[in-house]
Amino acid sequence: MNGKNKRFKCADCKKQFSVIKGTIFENSPIPLSTWFCVIYSVITKTKSISSVQLASDIEVTQSTAWFMLHGIRYMLMENAIKNKLNAVVQCDETYVGGKNKNRHWNKKVFNSQGRSFKDKTPVFGIYQQAEYDIIERPHKLIPNKTVREKVITQHPILICKVVPDTKAKTLKPLIFRTVEIESTIVTDEYKVYRMLDDWYDHKSVNHKQHRHATDGDSSNGVENAWSQFKRTIFGTFHNVSRKYLERYTNEFQFGFNGRHLKKGELFKSAFENVNRRLTLKELINKGNYEEFKIAC
């Protein structure tokens, strides 16, 4: 079955429509079977897939593969969480962009170290730690012996947003909207997070003093997520523009939060927001074809 499937006619307005109207598949010449294979490949690969590789796999142009991938990322964009995060929550920011050591001598950006925005885009992450119970059960092989086993009751949740800066007036609304008041929040020593002391049980880990935990709590969970996110960008996409970075974070967030699911369940959950249509004109901002031609 392809994009030109059976059409129906509305009894009121007399206009024709199909079952794929209003979805990312609308008016697409690519067969639905190919779309499904691409979606399955994107959400099950640990480090996604580039448009160049996808174009080679399904034998389409690179620009077509690039548009398909962005349509899928748009579909994977999760709705607002139903319940606020609680228990132990970690907050941290990362900066996506090139490194001076990889640039030619005449293309280096001065004063771009640390939290500079000159050549990097900040992404803010809120991570709720996994919750688990320790149970004691009989050993599966040795009779009359018991073992202690960790049973996860709540899988970790990651929420990441591209932000214009990392000032308090930018991060504060995101945290208040996402995390319940009086929850435990673990951050690094960045001075902006001091604003959390009045509303949360705020614990700060001083990395400058080579500390990795405070009272047993650390920010390792969200930092590990950033490590995986950057390895995906550097290893698969190589370069991501600020304009489309939000869509790549959508894809990473979906995969990270669903990594405990079986592949069939993950594939099914991807279609919860399939009724979202993204046109090429909307994607490239009504005619900015130069960026479209060089986009990865």
Secondary structure, 3 states (H helix, E strand, C coil): CCCCCCEEECCCCCCEEECCCCCCCCCCCCCHHHHHHHHHHHHHCCCCCCHHHHHHHHCCCHHHHHHHHHHHHHHHCCCCCCCCECCEEEEEEEEEECCHHHCCHHHCCCCCCCCCCCCEEEEEEEEECCEEEEEEEECCCCCCCEEEEEEEEECCEEEEEECCCCCHHHHHHHHHHHECCCCEEEEECCHHHHHHHHCCEEEEECHHHCCCCECCECCHHHHHHHHHHHHHHHHHHCCCCHHHHHHHHHHHHHHHHCCCCCHHHHHHHHHHHCCCCCCHHHHCCCCCHHHHHHCC
